[in-house]
Amino acid sequence: MSAARAWHALVLGGSRKPHDPVAAAAGVSIKAFARVGGTPMIERVVAALADSGRIDGITVCLPGAAPVDAEAPGLAAALRDG
């Protein structure tokens, strides 16, 4: 049996329109930062990928002005720590 192949994941956290109703209801700048069960959605996605055992790297794409430190502090820490 061969070893499982590792993949590089690309997580897109952009916004398609300036006034997203989910982001507005959650009080955040982009929908990816909306909290589900107290955790920003994008942090859940990144954690699931990291914990899968099949991903050898994760690239996160966000709008340049996204306030990551304020709205997704767990993601900000992960990005700093590599």
N, C-alpha and C positions, 0 to 999 in steps of 0.2 A: 504494500500500500504506500502510495507517495504522500509526502508531506502536504498539508493544506497550503494553498497559495495565499500570500499576504497581499493586500490591496492598499492603495493610497486613496483616501476619501476626500471628496470636495464637498464642503457644506456651504450652501448659499444662504446667506441671511440678509438678502437685499429687500427692497420694497418696490412694488410695481406702481404705486400711486402715492401722492404726498399725504393723503389723509386716510390711511387704512383704518377701517372701523374697529378691528381687533386691537391694534396698537392704541387707538384713541380710548377705547373702553378700559384698557389695562393701564393707561397713563404712561406709556413708553413711546420712544421715538420710532421704532420699527416692530413689526409683528413678531419677529424672532425673539425679541426680548420680553414678550408677554409671559407672565408667570402662570404656570400650571402646577397646582399643588405647592406653591411657594418657590418654584424653581423656573428660571427663564427657559422657554422651550428649546432654544439653541443649546443651552447647557445640557439638557437631557439628551439631545441628539449626539453631541460630542462625547458624552459619557458612555452612551450605548455603543458607539463605534469603538471607543477606546477599550471597553470591557469585552468586546466581541471575540478577541483573540485572533481576528482575521485581518486587522488593519495595521499596517506598518507606519502610517503617517496620516495626519489629518491637516488639511488646509481649510481655513475658514475665510470666506469672502464676505465683507460687510461694507456698507457705504462708508466713505472716508470720514465723515463727521459723526459716525455712530458713537454715542457716549458709553462705550463698553464698561469702563470703570464704574460708572454710576448705575447702569441698568442691567449689567450681567457681570457682577464682580467675580464670580467663579470662573467664567470664561476668560476674563482679563488676567486672572492669576495663572490659568493654564497656558495662556499665550505667552506670558512673561517667563514661566518656568520651562516652556518648551514641551 
